[in-house]
Amino acid sequence: AAPASRQALLQIMERLQPGASEWALHMEYHPTMTVTHGVPLAAEHGRRPGPEVPGLEGAFVAGDWVGQEGMLADAACASGDQAAQTILHGAVEAAA
């Protein structure tokens, strides 16, 4: 039987995306894996890079190490949202 924590995660996934376990091609469960190394440091003034990639126009990144909001999954989602908003804002400006 799967550990209780894995079962709980699978139940949440099924609630958020019904049928996901049926179409998922591959799933891994690593309950002891380190999930982040990026911690805002005083030497960096507590900042992490933004989603725009300097010197590479039109390239964006998202992850737990990007942006000024949240940690871990919160930061990954927030930086993805920030990247998407930046892309959409650029598309609106280009269309105007």
MOPAC internal coordinates of N, CA, C and O (Angstrom, degrees):
PM7 1SCF
backbone

  N    0.0000 0     0.00 0     0.00 0    0    0    0
  C    1.4642 1     0.00 0     0.00 0    1    0    0
  C    1.5233 1   110.04 1     0.00 0    2    1    0
  O    1.2310 1   120.97 1   -32.55 1    3    2    1
  N    1.3072 1   115.76 1   147.45 1    3    2    1
  C    1.4694 1   121.24 1   179.66 1    5    3    2
  C    1.5258 1   109.76 1   -71.81 1    6    5    3
  O    1.2310 1   120.52 1   -31.98 1    7    6    5
  N    1.3416 1   116.61 1   148.02 1    7    6    5
  C    1.4684 1   119.39 1   176.08 1    9    7    6
  C    1.5287 1   110.80 1   -57.87 1   10    9    7
  O    1.2310 1   121.12 1   -26.73 1   11   10    9
  N    1.3215 1   115.46 1   153.27 1   11   10    9
  C    1.4681 1   120.84 1  -177.66 1   13   11   10
  C    1.5244 1   111.97 1   -57.01 1   14   13   11
  O    1.2310 1   119.93 1   141.70 1   15   14   13
  N    1.3363 1   117.75 1   -38.30 1   15   14   13
  C    1.4660 1   119.83 1  -178.94 1   17   15   14
  C    1.5270 1   111.14 1   -66.11 1   18   17   15
  O    1.2310 1   120.36 1   142.25 1   19   18   17
  N    1.3245 1   116.92 1   -37.75 1   19   18   17
  C    1.4701 1   119.38 1   177.87 1   21   19   18
  C    1.5265 1   109.99 1   -66.95 1   22   21   19
  O    1.2310 1   120.70 1   136.89 1   23   22   21
  N    1.3273 1   116.27 1   -43.11 1   23   22   21
  C    1.4616 1   120.27 1   178.08 1   25   23   22
  C    1.5186 1   110.68 1   -59.44 1   26   25   23
  O    1.2310 1   120.42 1   138.01 1   27   26   25
  N    1.3253 1   116.79 1   -41.99 1   27   26   25
  C    1.4661 1   120.59 1   179.23 1   29   27   26
  C    1.5271 1   110.54 1   -62.34 1   30   29   27
  O    1.2310 1   120.14 1   137.26 1   31   30   29
  N    1.3329 1   117.34 1   -42.74 1   31   30   29
  C    1.4666 1   120.99 1   178.71 1   33   31   30
  C    1.5279 1   111.20 1   -63.93 1   34   33   31
  O    1.2310 1   120.66 1   138.12 1   35   34   33
  N    1.3289 1   116.35 1   -41.88 1   35   34   33
  C    1.4646 1   119.97 1   179.01 1   37   35   34
  C    1.5290 1   111.16 1   -64.47 1   38   37   35
  O    1.2310 1   120.18 1   142.67 1   39   38   37
  N    1.3287 1   117.26 1   -37.33 1   39   38   37
  C    1.4592 1   120.42 1   177.80 1   41   39   38
  C    1.5272 1   111.00 1   -66.13 1   42   41   39
  O    1.2310 1   120.43 1   139.26 1   43   42   41
  N    1.3246 1   116.79 1   -40.74 1   43   42   41
  C    1.4677 1   120.51 1   177.64 1   45   43   42
  C    1.5232 1   110.06 1   -63.66 1   46   45   43
  O    1.2310 1   120.79 1   134.69 1   47   46   45
  N    1.3488 1   116.09 1   -45.31 1   47   46   45
  C    1.4608 1   120.22 1   179.33 1   49   47   46
  C    1.5282 1   110.23 1   -59.24 1   50   49   47
  O    1.2310 1   120.55 1   137.02 1   51   50   49
  N    1.3169 1   116.54 1   -42.98 1   51   50   49
  C    1.4645 1   120.51 1  -178.84 1   53   51   50
  C    1.5283 1   111.19 1   -65.87 1   54   53   51
  O    1.2310 1   120.37 1   145.51 1   55   54   53
  N    1.3292 1   116.89 1   -34.49 1   55   54   53
  C    1.4656 1   120.55 1   177.44 1   57   55   54
  C    1.5283 1   110.84 1   -69.21 1   58   57   55
  O    1.2310 1   120.63 1   139.51 1   59   58   57
  N    1.3453 1   116.40 1   -40.49 1   59   58   57
  C    1.4588 1   120.48 1  -178.11 1   61   59   58
  C    1.5229 1   112.58 1   -77.24 1   62   61   59
  O    1.2310 1   120.77 1   144.01 1   63   62   61
  N    1.3414 1   116.13 1   -35.99 1   63   62   61
  C    1.4641 1   121.13 1  -177.45 1   65   63   62
  C    1.5255 1   108.39 1  -137.09 1   66   65   63
  O    1.2310 1   120.00 1   -98.86 1   67   66   65
  N    1.3275 1   117.60 1    81.14 1   67   66   65
  C    1.4627 1   120.16 1  -177.57 1   69   67   66
  C    1.5281 1   112.22 1   -53.30 1   70   69   67
  O    1.2310 1   120.93 1   -46.44 1   71   70   69
  N    1.3154 1   115.83 1   133.56 1   71   70   69
  C    1.4576 1   121.61 1   179.10 1   73   71   70
  C    1.5143 1   114.87 1    85.34 1   74   73   71
  O    1.2310 1   119.83 1  -179.90 1   75   74   73
  N    1.3197 1   117.94 1     0.10 1   75   74   73
  C    1.4686 1   121.03 1  -176.08 1   77   75   74
  C    1.5217 1   112.00 1   -58.97 1   78   77   75
  O    1.2310 1   119.99 1   141.41 1   79   78   77
  N    1.3109 1   117.62 1   -38.59 1   79   78   77
  C    1.4667 1   119.48 1  -178.20 1   81   79   78
  C    1.5218 1   111.66 1   -66.31 1   82   81   79
  O    1.2310 1   120.07 1   158.07 1   83   82   81
  N    1.3276 1   117.46 1   -21.93 1   83   82   81
  C    1.4633 1   120.89 1   178.76 1   85   83   82
  C    1.5246 1   112.25 1   -77.80 1   86   85   83
  O    1.2310 1   119.94 1   145.70 1   87   86   85
  N    1.3453 1   117.73 1   -34.30 1   87   86   85
  C    1.4659 1   119.89 1  -177.59 1   89   87   86
  C    1.5157 1   113.71 1  -102.83 1   90   89   87
  O    1.2310 1   119.73 1   176.51 1   91   90   89
  N    1.3276 1   118.13 1    -3.49 1   91   90   89
  C    1.4647 1   120.52 1   177.62 1   93   91   90
  C    1.5270 1   109.17 1   -66.48 1   94   93   91
  O    1.2310 1   120.63 1   -50.26 1   95   94   93
  N    1.3175 1   116.41 1   129.74 1   95   94   93
  C    1.4610 1   120.77 1  -179.79 1   97   95   94
  C    1.5178 1   112.21 1   -79.86 1   98   97   95
  O    1.2310 1   120.96 1   147.57 1   99   98   97
  N    1.3403 1   115.77 1   -32.43 1   99   98   97
  C    1.4623 1   119.43 1  -176.19 1  101   99   98
  C    1.5221 1   108.83 1  -156.49 1  102  101   99
  O    1.2310 1   120.14 1   -46.19 1  103  102  101
  N    1.3089 1   117.34 1   133.81 1  103  102  101
  C    1.4609 1   121.60 1   175.48 1  105  103  102
  C    1.5222 1   108.49 1  -132.99 1  106  105  103
  O    1.2310 1   121.05 1   -40.70 1  107  106  105
  N    1.3125 1   115.60 1   139.30 1  107  106  105
  C    1.4629 1   121.19 1   175.14 1  109  107  106
  C    1.5146 1   108.91 1  -127.43 1  110  109  107
  O    1.2310 1   121.21 1   -28.97 1  111  110  109
  N    1.2939 1   115.29 1   151.03 1  111  110  109
  C    1.4614 1   121.71 1  -179.80 1  113  111  110
  C    1.5230 1   107.41 1  -129.58 1  114  113  111
  O    1.2310 1   120.83 1   -62.70 1  115  114  113
  N    1.3201 1   116.02 1   117.30 1  115  114  113
  C    1.4640 1   121.91 1  -178.34 1  117  115  114
  C    1.5300 1   109.51 1  -128.47 1  118  117  115
  O    1.2310 1   119.80 1   -99.92 1  119  118  117
  N    1.3224 1   117.98 1    80.08 1  119  118  117
  C    1.4691 1   119.79 1  -174.02 1  121  119  118
  C    1.5255 1   114.87 1   -67.19 1  122  121  119
  O    1.2310 1   119.48 1   163.79 1  123  122  121
  N    1.3243 1   118.59 1   -16.21 1  123  122  121
  C    1.4686 1   119.85 1  -179.44 1  125  123  122
  C    1.5213 1   112.56 1  -110.39 1  126  125  123
  O    1.2310 1   119.93 1  -172.01 1  127  126  125
  N    1.3243 1   117.73 1     7.99 1  127  126  125
  C    1.4590 1   121.22 1  -178.07 1  129  127  126
  C    1.5318 1   111.04 1   -73.10 1  130  129  127
  O    1.2310 1   120.74 1   -41.75 1  131  130  129
  N    1.3298 1   116.19 1   138.25 1  131  130  129
  C    1.4560 1   120.69 1   173.80 1  133  131  130
  C    1.5188 1   107.92 1   -68.34 1  134  133  131
  O    1.2310 1   120.31 1   -50.71 1  135  134  133
  N    1.3187 1   117.02 1   129.29 1  135  134  133
  C    1.4535 1   119.59 1  -174.87 1  137  135  134
  C    1.5133 1   114.36 1  -104.90 1  138  137  135
  O    1.2310 1   119.62 1   169.63 1  139  138  137
  N    1.3122 1   118.33 1   -10.37 1  139  138  137
  C    1.4565 1   119.63 1   176.63 1  141  139  138
  C    1.5123 1   110.37 1  -155.54 1  142  141  139
  O    1.2310 1   121.54 1   -34.07 1  143  142  141
  N    1.2950 1   114.66 1   145.93 1  143  142  141
  C    1.4586 1   120.79 1   171.68 1  145  143  142
  C    1.5185 1   109.51 1  -119.28 1  146  145  143
  O    1.2310 1   120.49 1   164.69 1  147  146  145
  N    1.3178 1   116.68 1   -15.31 1  147  146  145
  C    1.4565 1   121.34 1  -176.05 1  149  147  146
  C    1.5163 1   112.06 1   -83.55 1  150  149  147
  O    1.2310 1   120.72 1   -71.44 1  151  150  149
  N    1.3062 1   116.24 1   108.56 1  151  150  149
  C    1.4574 1   121.60 1   176.77 1  153  151  150
  C    1.5203 1   107.21 1  -120.33 1  154  153  151
  O    1.2310 1   119.69 1   -49.07 1  155  154  153
  N    1.3297 1   118.20 1   130.93 1  155  154  153
  C    1.4614 1   119.75 1   178.06 1  157  155  154
  C    1.5323 1   110.49 1   -58.80 1  158  157  155
  O    1.2310 1   120.62 1   -57.06 1  159  158  157
  N    1.3232 1   116.41 1   122.94 1  159  158  157
  C    1.4631 1   122.02 1  -176.65 1  161  159  158
  C    1.5193 1   111.61 1  -108.24 1  162  161  159
  O    1.2310 1   120.85 1   -28.46 1  163  162  161
  N    1.3209 1   115.98 1   151.54 1  163  162  161
  C    1.4655 1   121.18 1   177.49 1  165  163  162
  C    1.5217 1   110.64 1   -60.33 1  166  165  163
  O    1.2310 1   120.05 1   143.06 1  167  166  165
  N    1.3324 1   117.52 1   -36.94 1  167  166  165
  C    1.4648 1   121.42 1  -179.71 1  169  167  166
  C    1.5264 1   111.57 1   -61.64 1  170  169  167
  O    1.2310 1   120.68 1   154.98 1  171  170  169
  N    1.3235 1   116.30 1   -25.02 1  171  170  169
  C    1.4702 1   121.60 1   177.88 1  173  171  170
  C    1.5242 1   110.34 1  -102.62 1  174  173  171
  O    1.2310 1   120.88 1  -163.92 1  175  174  173
  N    1.3199 1   115.92 1    16.08 1  175  174  173
  C    1.4667 1   122.98 1  -178.63 1  177  175  174
  C    1.5277 1   111.39 1    58.71 1  178  177  175
  O    1.2310 1   120.94 1  -150.80 1  179  178  177
  N    1.3386 1   115.81 1    29.20 1  179  178  177
  C    1.4595 1   120.34 1   178.11 1  181  179  178
  C    1.5051 1   114.62 1    69.91 1  182  181  179
  O    1.2310 1   120.22 1  -164.84 1  183  182  181
  N    1.3218 1   117.18 1    15.16 1  183  182  181
  C    1.4692 1   120.60 1  -175.17 1  185  183  182
  C    1.5283 1   111.84 1  -104.28 1  186  185  183
  O    1.2310 1   122.10 1   -29.35 1  187  186  185
  N    1.3131 1   113.59 1   150.65 1  187  186  185
  C    1.4594 1   121.94 1   171.33 1  189  187  186
  C    1.5257 1   106.36 1  -118.73 1  190  189  187
  O    1.2310 1   119.88 1   -21.33 1  191  190  189
  N    1.3215 1   117.83 1   158.67 1  191  190  189
  C    1.4688 1   118.96 1  -179.30 1  193  191  190
  C    1.5237 1   111.53 1   -65.73 1  194  193  191
  O    1.2310 1   121.07 1   -25.55 1  195  194  193
  N    1.3236 1   115.55 1   154.45 1  195  194  193
  C    1.4547 1   121.27 1   175.41 1  197  195  194
  C    1.5193 1   110.22 1   -81.25 1  198  197  195
  O    1.2310 1   119.77 1    -1.58 1  199  198  197
  N    1.3263 1   118.04 1   178.42 1  199  198  197
  C    1.4588 1   121.05 1  -176.26 1  201  199  198
  C    1.5295 1   115.21 1   -74.80 1  202  201  199
  O    1.2310 1   119.86 1   159.80 1  203  202  201
  N    1.3398 1   117.87 1   -20.20 1  203  202  201
  C    1.4642 1   119.20 1  -179.76 1  205  203  202
  C    1.5265 1   109.63 1   -77.94 1  206  205  203
  O    1.2310 1   120.53 1   -45.63 1  207  206  205
  N    1.3358 1   116.59 1   134.37 1  207  206  205
  C    1.4646 1   121.62 1  -179.92 1  209  207  206
  C    1.5199 1   108.46 1   -88.62 1  210  209  207
  O    1.2310 1   120.02 1   -65.50 1  211  210  209
  N    1.3468 1   117.57 1   114.50 1  211  210  209
  C    1.4659 1   120.16 1  -179.32 1  213  211  210
  C    1.5329 1   111.20 1   -60.06 1  214  213  211
  O    1.2310 1   120.88 1   -44.93 1  215  214  213
  N    1.3275 1   115.93 1   135.07 1  215  214  213
  C    1.4587 1   120.98 1   176.75 1  217  215  214
  C    1.5174 1   114.61 1    79.86 1  218  217  215
  O    1.2310 1   119.87 1  -177.20 1  219  218  217
  N    1.3158 1   117.86 1     2.80 1  219  218  217
  C    1.4646 1   121.15 1  -179.13 1  221  219  218
  C    1.5334 1   108.14 1  -136.06 1  222  221  219
  O    1.2310 1   121.35 1   -99.69 1  223  222  221
  N    1.3320 1   115.03 1    80.31 1  223  222  221
  C    1.4625 1   121.09 1  -174.57 1  225  223  222
  C    1.5228 1   111.59 1   -55.54 1  226  225  223
  O    1.2310 1   120.97 1   -47.30 1  227  226  225
  N    1.3118 1   115.76 1   132.70 1  227  226  225
  C    1.4565 1   121.28 1   178.43 1  229  227  226
  C    1.5147 1   114.43 1    85.75 1  230  229  227
  O    1.2310 1   119.87 1  -179.98 1  231  230  229
  N    1.3385 1   117.85 1     0.02 1  231  230  229
  C    1.4675 1   121.04 1   178.60 1  233  231  230
  C    1.5277 1   109.37 1  -102.19 1  234  233  231
  O    1.2310 1   120.97 1   -43.81 1  235  234  233
  N    1.3111 1   115.75 1   136.19 1  235  234  233
  C    1.4550 1   121.95 1  -177.73 1  237  235  234
  C    1.5190 1   109.56 1  -135.22 1  238  237  235
  O    1.2310 1   120.74 1   -26.41 1  239  238  237
  N    1.3240 1   116.20 1   153.59 1  239  238  237
  C    1.4569 1   121.97 1   175.70 1  241  239  238
  C    1.5269 1   109.03 1  -127.50 1  242  241  239
  O    1.2310 1   121.05 1   -22.00 1  243  242  241
  N    1.3041 1   115.60 1   158.00 1  243  242  241
  C    1.4646 1   121.97 1   174.65 1  245  243  242
  C    1.5205 1   106.95 1  -146.15 1  246  245  243
  O    1.2310 1   120.87 1   -32.28 1  247  246  245
  N    1.2966 1   115.93 1   147.72 1  247  246  245
  C    1.4610 1   119.82 1   178.13 1  249  247  246
  C    1.5116 1   111.24 1   167.03 1  250  249  247
  O    1.2310 1   120.95 1     0.19 1  251  250  249
  N    1.3189 1   115.79 1  -179.81 1  251  250  249
  C    1.4610 1   119.56 1  -177.73 1  253  251  250
  C    1.5221 1   112.20 1   -71.58 1  254  253  251
  O    1.2310 1   120.11 1   171.00 1  255  254  253
  N    1.3088 1   117.39 1    -9.00 1  255  254  253
  C    1.4698 1   122.94 1  -178.99 1  257  255  254
  C    1.5230 1   111.92 1  -103.98 1  258  257  255
  O    1.2310 1   119.92 1  -174.06 1  259  258  257
  N    1.3373 1   117.77 1     5.94 1  259  258  257
  C    1.4587 1   122.86 1  -174.53 1  261  259  258
  C    1.5287 1   110.07 1  -114.94 1  262  261  259
  O    1.2310 1   120.87 1   -38.47 1  263  262  261
  N    1.3304 1   115.94 1   141.53 1  263  262  261
  C    1.4581 1   121.19 1   172.62 1  265  263  262
  C    1.5143 1   114.12 1    87.20 1  266  265  263
  O    1.2310 1   121.77 1    -7.59 1  267  266  265
  N    1.3137 1   114.22 1   172.41 1  267  266  265
  C    1.4629 1   120.72 1  -174.59 1  269  267  266
  C    1.5222 1   113.14 1  -102.30 1  270  269  267
  O    1.2310 1   119.96 1  -177.63 1  271  270  269
  N    1.3083 1   117.68 1     2.37 1  271  270  269
  C    1.4589 1   120.65 1  -173.41 1  273  271  270
  C    1.5230 1   111.41 1  -115.95 1  274  273  271
  O    1.2310 1   120.26 1   -48.89 1  275  274  273
  N    1.3176 1   117.10 1   131.11 1  275  274  273
  C    1.4577 1   122.68 1   170.97 1  277  275  274
  C    1.5144 1   115.28 1    76.40 1  278  277  275
  O    1.2310 1   121.84 1    -1.17 1  279  278  277
  N    1.3119 1   114.09 1   178.83 1  279  278  277
  C    1.4616 1   123.81 1   175.51 1  281  279  278
  C    1.5253 1   107.18 1  -136.63 1  282  281  279
  O    1.2310 1   120.84 1   -29.33 1  283  282  281
  N    1.3161 1   116.00 1   150.67 1  283  282  281
  C    1.4568 1   122.90 1   176.72 1  285  283  282
  C    1.5296 1   111.56 1    55.08 1  286  285  283
  O    1.2310 1   119.67 1    53.72 1  287  286  285
  N    1.3176 1   118.24 1  -126.28 1  287  286  285
  C    1.4713 1   120.61 1  -175.08 1  289  287  286
  C    1.5224 1   111.91 1   -61.57 1  290  289  287
  O    1.2310 1   120.26 1   143.37 1  291  290  289
  N    1.3383 1   117.11 1   -36.63 1  291  290  289
  C    1.4694 1   119.78 1   177.51 1  293  291  290
  C    1.5233 1   110.56 1   -59.59 1  294  293  291
  O    1.2310 1   120.47 1   135.30 1  295  294  293
  N    1.3268 1   116.70 1   -44.70 1  295  294  293
  C    1.4649 1   121.11 1  -179.57 1  297  295  294
  C    1.5258 1   110.72 1   -67.01 1  298  297  295
  O    1.2310 1   120.27 1   139.29 1  299  298  297
  N    1.3318 1   117.08 1   -40.71 1  299  298  297
  C    1.4644 1   120.33 1   179.56 1  301  299  298
  C    1.5271 1   110.72 1   -61.65 1  302  301  299
  O    1.2310 1   120.52 1   134.35 1  303  302  301
  N    1.3199 1   116.61 1   -45.65 1  303  302  301
  C    1.4726 1   120.50 1   178.92 1  305  303  302
  C    1.5230 1   111.44 1   -66.70 1  306  305  303
  O    1.2310 1   120.55 1   135.94 1  307  306  305
  N    1.3221 1   116.55 1   -44.06 1  307  306  305
  C    1.4707 1   120.25 1  -178.92 1  309  307  306
  C    1.5218 1   110.91 1   -63.94 1  310  309  307
  O    1.2310 1   120.02 1   138.92 1  311  310  309
  N    1.3418 1   117.57 1   -41.08 1  311  310  309
  C    1.4637 1   119.26 1  -179.37 1  313  311  310
  C    1.5249 1   111.02 1   -70.98 1  314  313  311
  O    1.2310 1   119.98 1   146.54 1  315  314  313
  N    1.3251 1   117.65 1   -33.46 1  315  314  313
  C    1.4641 1   120.54 1   174.41 1  317  315  314
  C    1.5157 1   111.21 1   -63.99 1  318  317  315
  O    1.2310 1   120.98 1   137.45 1  319  318  317
  N    1.3259 1   115.74 1   -42.55 1  319  318  317
  C    1.4620 1   120.66 1   176.94 1  321  319  318
  C    1.5267 1   110.62 1   -63.83 1  322  321  319
  O    1.2310 1   120.57 1   137.08 1  323  322  321
  N    1.3285 1   116.52 1   -42.92 1  323  322  321
  C    1.4675 1   120.10 1   179.90 1  325  323  322
  C    1.5267 1   110.53 1   -63.61 1  326  325  323
  O    1.2310 1   120.19 1   138.47 1  327  326  325
  N    1.3273 1   117.23 1   -41.53 1  327  326  325
  C    1.4655 1   120.47 1   177.75 1  329  327  326
  C    1.5270 1   110.25 1   -62.11 1  330  329  327
  O    1.2310 1   120.35 1   134.86 1  331  330  329
  N    1.3346 1   116.93 1   -45.14 1  331  330  329
  C    1.4668 1   120.68 1   179.75 1  333  331  330
  C    1.5244 1   111.28 1   -62.57 1  334  333  331
  O    1.2310 1   120.27 1   136.89 1  335  334  333
  N    1.3297 1   117.08 1   -43.11 1  335  334  333
  C    1.4659 1   120.56 1   178.97 1  337  335  334
  C    1.5281 1   110.96 1   -62.96 1  338  337  335
  O    1.2310 1   120.32 1   140.49 1  339  338  337
  N    1.3293 1   116.99 1   -39.51 1  339  338  337
  C    1.4677 1   121.11 1   178.65 1  341  339  338
  C    1.5257 1   110.31 1   -64.26 1  342  341  339
  O    1.2310 1   120.49 1   137.00 1  343  342  341
  N    1.3292 1   116.67 1   -43.00 1  343  342  341
  C    1.4652 1   121.41 1   178.58 1  345  343  342
  C    1.5257 1   110.23 1   -63.05 1  346  345  343
  O    1.2310 1   120.42 1   132.29 1  347  346  345
  N    1.3299 1   116.81 1   -47.71 1  347  346  345
  C    1.4690 1   120.65 1  -179.66 1  349  347  346
  C    1.5196 1   111.68 1   -63.29 1  350  349  347
  O    1.2310 1   120.10 1   139.01 1  351  350  349
  N    1.3186 1   117.41 1   -40.99 1  351  350  349
  C    1.4652 1   121.29 1   178.26 1  353  351  350
  C    1.5333 1   109.91 1   -60.94 1  354  353  351
  O    1.2310 1   120.43 1   137.75 1  355  354  353
  N    1.3313 1   116.78 1   -42.25 1  355  354  353
  C    1.4625 1   120.83 1   178.12 1  357  355  354
  C    1.5137 1   111.76 1   -64.37 1  358  357  355
  O    1.2310 1   120.22 1   142.39 1  359  358  357
  N    1.3341 1   117.19 1   -37.61 1  359  358  357
  C    1.4667 1   120.92 1   179.23 1  361  359  358
  C    1.5228 1   110.87 1   -67.74 1  362  361  359
  O    1.2310 1   120.41 1   140.96 1  363  362  361
  N    1.3331 1   116.82 1   -39.04 1  363  362  361
  C    1.4661 1   120.73 1   178.47 1  365  363  362
  C    1.5198 1   110.09 1   -65.75 1  366  365  363
  O    1.2310 1   120.32 1   136.60 1  367  366  365
  N    1.3299 1   116.99 1   -43.40 1  367  366  365
  C    1.4746 1   120.46 1   178.68 1  369  367  366
  C    1.5225 1   111.06 1   -63.33 1  370  369  367
  O    1.2310 1   120.43 1   139.61 1  371  370  369
  N    1.3379 1   116.78 1   -40.39 1  371  370  369
  C    1.4623 1   120.54 1  -179.54 1  373  371  370
  C    1.5276 1   111.29 1   -66.14 1  374  373  371
  O    1.2310 1   120.55 1   146.95 1  375  374  373
  N    1.3323 1   116.56 1   -33.05 1  375  374  373
  C    1.4620 1   120.70 1  -179.00 1  377  375  374
  C    1.5265 1   112.38 1   -77.82 1  378  377  375
  O    1.2310 1   120.45 1   160.34 1  379  378  377
  N    1.3265 1   116.75 1   -19.66 1  379  378  377
  C    1.4765 1   120.33 1  -176.56 1  381  379  378
  C    1.5164 1   112.12 1   -78.99 1  382  381  379
  O    1.2310 1   120.10 1   180.00 1  383  382  381

